[in-house]
């Protein structure tokens, strides 16, 4: 069953993060404590970390990105992908 975001519920997004080399694990521990973060993963590739967040709306997404995430000193780059439809959310 697919779930389509209607605006009535929370806004979900993936954020790909590139951080200062060597700070990945400590950074991941720090942002895992943010209430908006529902999933946090260390990855190998162009980015270092991928998080999934749950916020109320676009304004709260902007506030999270601007006031909480991008102000952290080890952040070099972020890419945000808003989830519009989920087809499978089963945990492994």
C-alpha positions in Angstrom: 0.0 0.0 0.0 1.4 3.4 -0.9 1.0 6.4 1.4 0.7 9.8 -0.2 1.5 12.9 1.8 -1.5 15.1 1.8 -0.3 18.0 3.9 -2.5 17.0 6.8 0.2 14.9 8.5 3.9 15.5 9.1 6.3 16.3 6.4 9.0 13.6 5.9 12.4 14.3 4.2 15.7 12.8 3.6 18.8 15.0 4.2 22.1 14.0 2.7 25.0 15.5 4.7 28.7 16.0 4.0 30.8 16.7 7.0 34.4 17.4 7.9 36.5 14.3 7.5 36.9 12.4 10.7 33.9 13.9 12.4 31.3 11.5 10.9 30.6 9.3 13.9 30.6 12.0 16.5 28.4 14.2 14.3 26.0 11.3 13.7 25.7 10.7 17.5 25.0 14.4 18.0 22.2 14.8 15.4 20.6 11.5 16.3 19.5 13.3 19.5 17.5 15.9 17.6 13.7 15.2 18.1 13.1 15.7 14.3 15.5 12.9 13.3 13.7 9.6 13.0 16.5 7.8 11.2 20.2 8.4 10.9 22.8 6.5 8.9 26.5 6.6 8.2 27.0 6.0 4.4 29.8 5.6 1.9 29.7 7.7 -1.2 29.5 11.3 -2.1 27.8 12.1 1.2 28.7 10.9 4.7 25.4 10.8 6.5 21.7 10.4 5.5 19.0 11.3 7.9 15.3 11.1 7.7 13.4 13.8 9.5 9.7 14.3 10.5 8.5 17.9 10.8 5.2 19.6 10.8 5.5 21.6 7.6 7.9 23.5 5.2 8.4 26.3 7.7 9.6 23.8 10.3 11.8 22.1 7.8 13.4 25.5 7.0 13.9 26.2 10.7 15.5 22.8 11.2 17.8 23.2 8.3 18.8 26.8 9.0 18.8 26.9 12.8 19.8 23.4 13.9 21.6 21.5 11.2 23.5 24.0 9.0 24.9 26.0 11.9 26.9 23.0 13.2 30.6 23.6 12.5 31.3 20.3 10.8 28.6 20.6 8.1 30.0 21.3 4.6 27.0 20.5 2.5 23.4 19.4 2.7 20.9 18.1 0.1 17.2 17.8 1.1 14.7 15.5 -0.6 11.1 15.8 0.5 9.2 12.6 0.5 5.9 12.8 -1.4 4.9 9.2 -1.4 6.0 6.1 0.6 5.5 2.6 -0.8 7.3 0.5 1.9 8.2 1.4 5.4 8.9 -2.0 6.9 11.8 -2.2 9.2 14.5 -4.8 8.4 
